[in-house]
Amino acid sequence: MSGVTPILRTTAPGFARAFAGLRATHAADQRRAETAAAEIVAAVRRRGDAALLAYTKRFDGVALTVARLRVPDADLVAAEAALPAAVRAALRLAARRIRAFHVRQRQASWRYRDAAGLVLGQNITPLRRVGVYVPGGHAAYPSSVLMNVIPARVAGVDEVIMVSPAGRDGHPPAVLAAARIAGATAVYRVGNAYVQAAKRQVYGQVDIDSTAGPSEVLIIADAAADPEYVAADLLAQAEHGSGDESALLLTPSPRLAAAVQRAIARQLTALPRRAAIEAILRKRGALIVTRGLDEAVALAEEVAPEHLELLVRDPAALTRRLRNAGAIFEGAWAPAPLGDYLAGPNHVLPTGGSARFFSPLGTYDFVKRTSVVRGSRAALRRLGPAVETLATLEGYQAHAAAIRVRRA
């Protein structure tokens, strides 16, 4: 085993254990986060803004007052105006593309009359107020601002309140500018590393989209794939910096795996975060030689990765066989970073295997559905006897009587 990223073979003894280890979550870290989040949530419920300000000073190193929690709207306007023209143009291009994609996700209310004479349907209504969290502090993520705020605005949400921790010098101008471009109605200077755990704590009292984890990429590549492209895409997702990112290659070609291993070592020398990326690749990176593409597909389905790249001759054919991924990138000209910034689909994606049951963030996350039933005397007479039978079967006599009194 040479090189930063190990080469594994599915035919080797112990592969199953090694593969499971690459996907293992750190339960102890999660328990600590849950405990800390529970303490914070309880304190904020008891003490309100006083607790919020205390935790902001503790975690972010910023002393604020209640009056300074909200970023003035004028600061958003000034931040956008102060951006270099190229940066402002790139943000606006990304916003247009993200908006155009999410407009296509809009759902309409619908109704129909069935054979029994009932009018049935569903009302689709936007939520009135939502909160979105954008990481901050030591880094700037204007792309996350766009990806979180724009779908909510497209859905018709009245108030989109963005929270993001600010460093001692405030928010980076690009983050504030992105908030204005995306249409955030308010920005607050709060947030910390326990946000995902806190979301789990308050779920049920409010709705949440999902809980996100470290970035992941899984690439399925055949012998024709360019090893330089594969290496670059693995490094791109390993760059995020939490220490638990995942970067996996599945290929039936031993020659490609070896070439990718050499390309990774070569490309790493030019990256400023080399040491951190190397640690991630040793911990949760692997170049896996499979028996064929069929086995690669089966393993990918088991992983259910956040980003799934298909660098094969016929990527569309593989896409039709795959159901467990946050986002699928077909072919060499659609690397995951294209989706991270401005392809259009959302980059807030399910991680940690949750793509088996969660979807990307979308316009549909910011609406709710209400069922509608309108009856008639004739329809109730037609369907009522069966309702009475079922209600009596379950021991609910008052339910049956509510039907019977109308049929008298």
C-alpha positions as CSV (number, residue, x, y, z in Angstrom):
1,M,0.0,0.0,0.0
2,S,1.7,3.2,-1.2
3,G,0.5,6.7,-1.6
4,V,-1.7,8.9,0.5
5,T,-4.9,7.1,-0.5
6,P,-5.0,3.3,-0.1
7,I,-6.0,0.9,-2.9
8,L,-8.4,-1.7,-1.7
9,R,-9.7,-4.8,-3.6
10,T,-13.2,-6.2,-2.9
11,T,-11.7,-9.7,-3.4
12,A,-9.2,-9.2,-0.6
13,P,-9.7,-10.8,2.9
14,G,-11.0,-8.2,5.3
15,F,-12.5,-5.9,2.7
16,A,-15.9,-5.8,4.2
17,R,-14.5,-4.7,7.6
18,A,-12.3,-2.0,5.9
19,F,-15.3,-0.8,3.8
20,A,-17.5,-0.5,6.9
21,G,-14.7,1.4,8.7
22,L,-14.6,4.0,5.9
23,R,-18.3,4.7,6.5
24,A,-18.3,4.5,10.3
25,T,-19.8,7.5,12.2
26,H,-18.3,8.7,15.4
27,A,-21.0,8.0,18.0
28,A,-19.0,9.5,20.9
29,D,-18.7,12.9,19.1
30,Q,-22.4,12.8,18.2
31,R,-23.3,12.2,21.9
32,R,-21.1,15.1,23.0
33,A,-22.8,17.4,20.4
34,E,-26.2,16.3,21.5
35,T,-25.4,17.0,25.2
36,A,-24.0,20.4,24.4
37,A,-27.0,21.3,22.2
38,A,-29.5,20.2,24.8
39,E,-27.8,22.5,27.3
40,I,-27.9,25.4,24.9
41,V,-31.5,24.9,23.9
42,A,-32.6,24.6,27.5
43,A,-30.7,27.8,28.4
44,V,-32.1,29.8,25.6
45,R,-35.6,28.7,26.5
46,R,-35.1,29.8,30.1
47,R,-33.1,33.0,29.6
48,G,-33.9,34.1,26.0
49,D,-31.6,36.7,24.5
50,A,-29.3,36.8,27.5
51,A,-28.3,33.2,26.9
52,L,-28.0,33.8,23.2
53,L,-25.5,36.6,23.8
54,A,-23.5,34.6,26.3
55,Y,-23.1,31.7,24.0
56,T,-22.2,34.0,21.1
57,K,-19.4,35.4,23.2
58,R,-18.3,31.9,24.3
59,F,-18.3,30.2,21.0
60,D,-17.7,33.0,18.5
61,G,-15.6,35.3,20.6
62,V,-17.9,38.2,19.8
63,A,-19.5,40.4,22.4
64,L,-22.9,41.6,21.2
65,T,-25.9,43.4,22.5
66,V,-29.5,42.6,21.6
67,A,-29.6,45.7,19.4
68,R,-26.6,44.4,17.4
69,L,-27.8,40.9,16.9
70,R,-29.5,41.8,13.6
71,V,-27.4,43.0,10.8
72,P,-28.7,46.4,9.5
73,D,-30.3,46.2,6.0
74,A,-28.0,49.0,5.0
75,D,-25.0,46.8,5.7
76,L,-26.3,44.3,3.1
77,V,-26.7,46.9,0.5
78,A,-23.3,48.3,1.2
79,A,-21.7,44.8,1.1
80,E,-23.1,44.1,-2.3
81,A,-22.0,47.5,-3.7
82,A,-18.5,47.0,-2.4
83,L,-17.9,43.6,-4.0
84,P,-15.5,43.4,-6.9
85,A,-17.5,43.4,-10.1
86,A,-16.5,39.8,-11.0
87,V,-17.6,38.4,-7.7
88,R,-20.9,40.3,-7.8
89,A,-21.5,39.0,-11.3
90,A,-20.7,35.4,-10.3
91,L,-23.1,35.6,-7.4
92,R,-25.8,37.0,-9.5
93,L,-25.3,34.3,-12.2
94,A,-25.4,31.6,-9.5
95,A,-28.6,33.1,-8.1
96,R,-30.3,33.2,-11.4
97,R,-29.4,29.5,-12.2
98,I,-30.4,28.3,-8.7
99,R,-33.7,30.2,-8.9
100,A,-34.5,28.8,-12.4
101,F,-34.0,25.3,-11.2
102,H,-36.1,25.6,-8.1
103,V,-38.9,27.4,-9.9
104,R,-39.5,24.0,-11.6
105,Q,-40.0,22.4,-8.3
106,R,-43.0,24.4,-7.4
107,Q,-46.1,22.4,-6.6
108,A,-49.7,23.5,-7.3
109,S,-52.8,22.8,-5.3
110,W,-55.2,20.3,-7.0
111,R,-58.7,18.9,-6.7
112,Y,-60.8,16.2,-8.4
113,R,-64.2,14.7,-8.1
114,D,-64.3,11.0,-7.7
115,A,-66.8,8.4,-8.8
116,A,-68.7,8.5,-5.5
117,G,-69.2,12.3,-5.8
118,L,-66.6,13.5,-3.3
119,V,-64.4,16.5,-4.2
120,L,-60.9,15.7,-2.9
121,G,-57.7,17.6,-3.1
122,Q,-54.6,19.1,-1.6
123,N,-53.8,22.7,-0.8
124,I,-50.1,23.7,-1.2
125,T,-49.2,26.7,0.9
126,P,-45.8,28.2,1.7
127,L,-44.7,28.4,5.3
128,R,-45.0,31.9,6.7
129,R,-41.6,32.1,8.4
130,V,-38.4,30.0,8.2
131,G,-34.9,30.2,9.5
132,V,-31.8,29.2,7.6
133,Y,-28.3,28.6,8.9
134,V,-25.2,29.4,7.0
135,P,-21.8,28.4,8.5
136,G,-19.4,31.3,9.2
137,G,-16.9,32.5,11.6
138,H,-13.5,31.5,10.1
139,A,-14.8,31.0,6.6
140,A,-17.2,32.5,4.0
141,Y,-19.9,30.5,2.3
142,P,-21.9,32.8,0.1
143,S,-22.9,29.8,-2.0
144,S,-24.7,28.3,1.0
145,V,-26.6,31.5,1.4
146,L,-27.9,31.3,-2.1
147,M,-28.7,27.5,-1.8
148,N,-30.7,28.0,1.5
149,V,-32.5,31.3,0.9
150,I,-33.5,31.1,-2.7
151,P,-35.7,27.9,-2.5
152,A,-37.6,29.4,0.4
153,R,-38.3,32.6,-1.5
154,V,-39.3,30.7,-4.7
155,A,-41.7,28.7,-2.5
156,G,-43.4,32.0,-1.4
157,V,-42.2,32.2,2.2
158,D,-42.8,35.7,3.6
159,E,-40.0,35.8,6.1
160,V,-36.6,34.1,5.5
161,I,-34.4,34.8,8.5
162,M,-30.8,33.9,8.1
163,V,-28.4,33.2,11.0
164,S,-24.7,32.9,10.6
165,P,-21.9,33.4,13.2
166,A,-19.8,36.5,12.6
167,G,-16.1,36.8,13.5
168,R,-14.7,39.7,15.4
169,D,-14.6,41.7,12.2
170,G,-18.2,40.9,11.3
171,H,-19.5,38.8,8.4
172,P,-17.5,38.6,5.2
173,P,-19.0,41.1,2.7
174,A,-19.7,38.3,0.2
175,V,-22.0,36.5,2.7
176,L,-24.0,39.7,3.3
177,A,-24.1,40.5,-0.4
178,A,-25.4,37.0,-1.1
179,A,-28.1,37.4,1.5
180,R,-29.3,40.5,-0.3
181,I,-29.1,38.9,-3.7
182,A,-31.0,35.8,-2.5
183,G,-33.7,37.8,-0.8
184,A,-33.2,37.1,2.9
185,T,-35.5,39.3,4.9
186,A,-33.2,39.5,8.0
187,V,-29.7,38.4,9.0
188,Y,-28.6,37.7,12.6
189,R,-25.1,37.3,13.9
190,V,-25.5,33.9,15.7
191,G,-24.8,30.2,15.3
192,N,-22.1,27.7,16.2
193,A,-20.9,24.1,15.7
194,Y,-23.9,22.6,17.5
195,V,-26.6,23.7,15.0
196,Q,-27.2,20.3,13.5
197,A,-27.6,18.7,16.9
198,A,-29.8,21.6,18.0
199,K,-32.1,21.0,15.0
200,R,-32.7,17.4,16.2
201,Q,-33.5,18.8,19.7
202,V,-36.3,21.1,18.5
203,Y,-37.7,18.9,15.8
204,G,-41.4,18.4,16.5
205,Q,-41.9,21.9,17.8
206,V,-40.6,23.2,14.5
207,D,-39.9,21.4,11.3
208,I,-36.4,20.9,9.9
209,D,-35.1,19.8,6.5
210,S,-32.6,17.2,7.6
211,T,-29.3,17.1,9.5
212,A,-26.2,17.5,7.4
213,G,-22.8,16.0,8.0
214,P,-19.3,16.1,6.5
215,S,-19.0,16.3,2.7
216,E,-18.8,13.0,0.7
217,V,-18.0,12.0,-2.8
218,L,-18.1,8.6,-4.4
219,I,-16.9,8.2,-7.9
220,I,-17.6,5.2,-10.2
221,A,-15.1,5.2,-13.0
222,D,-14.3,2.7,-15.8
223,A,-10.9,2.2,-17.5
224,A,-11.5,5.1,-19.9
225,A,-11.8,7.7,-17.2
226,D,-9.0,10.4,-16.9
227,P,-7.1,9.8,-13.7
228,E,-6.3,13.5,-13.4
229,Y,-10.0,14.3,-13.3
230,V,-10.8,11.5,-10.8
231,A,-8.0,12.7,-8.5
232,A,-9.0,16.3,-8.7
233,D,-12.6,15.5,-7.8
234,L,-11.7,13.3,-4.8
235,L,-9.4,16.1,-3.5
236,A,-12.1,18.7,-4.0
237,Q,-14.5,17.1,-1.5
238,A,-11.7,16.2,0.9
239,E,-10.9,19.9,1.1
240,H,-13.9,20.9,3.1
241,G,-12.1,20.7,6.4
242,S,-14.2,19.1,9.2
243,G,-11.9,16.1,9.4
244,D,-14.5,13.5,8.6
245,E,-15.0,14.0,4.8
246,S,-15.2,10.9,2.7
247,A,-13.6,10.4,-0.8
248,L,-14.1,7.0,-2.5
249,L,-13.4,5.6,-5.9
250,L,-15.0,2.4,-7.2
251,T,-13.5,1.1,-10.4
252,P,-13.0,-2.3,-12.0
253,S,-9.7,-1.1,-13.4
254,P,-6.6,-1.7,-11.3
255,R,-4.6,0.4,-13.7
256,L,-6.9,3.4,-13.2
257,A,-6.8,3.0,-9.4
258,A,-3.0,3.1,-9.5
259,A,-2.9,6.1,-11.9
260,V,-5.4,8.0,-9.6
261,Q,-3.2,7.2,-6.6
262,R,-0.2,8.8,-8.4
263,A,-2.3,11.8,-9.6
264,I,-3.5,12.5,-6.0
265,A,0.0,12.5,-4.7
266,R,1.1,14.9,-7.5
267,Q,-1.8,17.3,-7.3
268,L,-1.6,17.5,-3.5
269,T,1.7,19.3,-3.7
270,A,0.0,22.4,-5.1
271,L,-2.8,22.6,-2.5
272,P,-2.5,25.0,0.5
273,R,-4.5,22.6,2.7
274,R,-2.3,19.7,1.9
275,A,-1.8,18.4,5.4
276,A,-5.5,18.4,6.3
277,I,-6.5,16.7,3.0
278,E,-3.8,14.0,3.5
279,A,-5.2,13.2,6.9
280,I,-8.7,12.9,5.5
281,L,-7.6,10.7,2.6
282,R,-5.8,8.4,5.0
283,K,-8.7,8.2,7.4
284,R,-11.8,8.1,5.0
285,G,-10.4,7.8,1.5
286,A,-9.9,4.7,-0.6
287,L,-9.5,3.6,-4.2
288,I,-11.4,0.4,-4.5
289,V,-11.0,-2.1,-7.2
290,T,-14.2,-4.0,-7.9
291,R,-15.1,-7.1,-9.8
292,G,-16.9,-5.0,-12.3
293,L,-19.3,-2.1,-12.7
294,D,-22.2,-4.2,-11.3
295,E,-20.4,-4.5,-8.0
296,A,-19.5,-0.9,-8.1
297,V,-23.2,0.0,-8.4
298,A,-24.1,-2.3,-5.6
299,L,-21.5,-0.8,-3.2
300,A,-22.5,2.7,-4.2
301,E,-26.1,1.9,-3.3
302,E,-24.9,0.7,0.1
303,V,-23.0,3.9,0.7
304,A,-25.8,6.2,-0.5
305,P,-23.3,9.1,-0.9
306,E,-23.9,12.8,-0.9
307,H,-22.2,13.4,-4.3
308,L,-22.0,10.5,-6.8
309,E,-19.9,11.0,-9.9
310,L,-20.2,8.7,-12.9
311,L,-17.0,8.9,-15.0
312,V,-18.0,6.0,-17.3
313,R,-18.7,5.6,-21.0
314,D,-22.5,5.5,-20.5
315,P,-23.3,7.4,-17.3
316,A,-27.0,7.7,-18.1
317,A,-27.3,3.9,-18.1
318,L,-25.9,3.7,-14.6
319,T,-28.1,6.5,-13.4
320,R,-31.1,4.5,-14.2
321,R,-29.9,1.8,-11.9
322,L,-29.1,4.0,-9.0
323,R,-31.5,5.3,-6.4
324,N,-29.4,6.2,-3.3
325,A,-27.5,9.4,-3.8
326,G,-28.0,13.1,-2.9
327,A,-26.9,14.2,-6.3
328,I,-25.6,12.3,-9.4
329,F,-23.1,13.9,-11.7
330,E,-23.0,12.3,-15.1
331,G,-19.8,12.3,-17.1
332,A,-16.4,14.0,-17.0
333,W,-17.8,17.5,-17.7
334,A,-20.1,17.6,-14.7
335,P,-17.8,17.6,-11.6
336,A,-19.4,17.9,-8.2
337,P,-18.0,21.5,-7.7
338,L,-20.1,22.6,-10.6
339,G,-23.1,21.6,-8.5
340,D,-21.6,23.1,-5.4
341,Y,-21.8,26.6,-6.8
342,L,-24.1,27.2,-9.7
343,A,-25.3,24.3,-11.9
344,G,-28.8,25.0,-10.4
345,P,-29.7,22.0,-8.2
346,N,-29.2,22.5,-4.4
347,H,-25.9,21.7,-2.8
348,V,-27.6,21.1,0.6
349,L,-27.7,17.3,0.3
350,P,-28.2,14.3,2.5
351,T,-25.1,12.8,4.0
352,G,-24.0,9.8,6.1
353,G,-26.1,7.3,4.1
354,S,-29.3,9.3,4.7
355,A,-29.8,9.7,0.9
356,R,-31.6,6.4,1.2
357,F,-34.5,8.3,2.6
358,F,-33.8,12.1,2.5
359,S,-33.8,14.4,-0.6
360,P,-31.8,17.5,-1.4
361,L,-33.1,20.8,0.0
362,G,-35.7,22.2,-2.3
363,T,-38.7,24.4,-2.8
364,Y,-40.9,21.5,-1.5
365,D,-39.2,21.8,2.0
366,F,-40.7,25.3,2.4
367,V,-44.4,24.4,1.8
368,K,-47.0,22.4,3.6
369,R,-49.8,20.3,2.3
370,T,-53.4,20.3,3.6
371,S,-55.9,17.7,2.5
372,V,-59.3,18.9,1.3
373,V,-62.5,16.9,1.4
374,R,-65.9,18.2,0.2
375,G,-68.9,15.9,0.4
376,S,-72.5,15.7,-0.7
377,R,-75.6,14.0,0.6
378,A,-75.6,11.5,-2.2
379,A,-71.9,10.7,-1.7
380,L,-72.3,10.2,2.1
381,R,-75.3,7.9,1.5
382,R,-73.2,5.9,-0.9
383,L,-70.0,5.7,1.2
384,G,-71.5,6.0,4.8
385,P,-72.3,2.3,5.4
386,A,-68.7,1.3,4.8
387,V,-67.5,4.0,7.1
388,E,-69.9,2.9,9.9
389,T,-68.7,-0.7,9.4
390,L,-65.0,0.3,9.8
391,A,-65.6,2.6,12.7
392,T,-67.6,-0.1,14.6
393,L,-64.9,-2.6,13.8
394,E,-62.4,-0.3,15.6
395,G,-64.7,0.3,18.5
396,Y,-65.4,4.0,17.7
397,Q,-69.2,4.2,18.1
398,A,-69.2,8.0,18.0
399,H,-67.5,8.0,14.7
400,A,-70.2,5.7,13.3
401,A,-72.9,7.8,14.8
402,A,-71.6,11.0,13.2
403,I,-72.1,9.2,9.8
404,R,-75.5,7.6,10.8
405,V,-77.1,10.8,12.0
406,R,-76.5,12.3,8.5
407,R,-78.0,9.3,6.8
408,A,-81.2,9.2,8.8
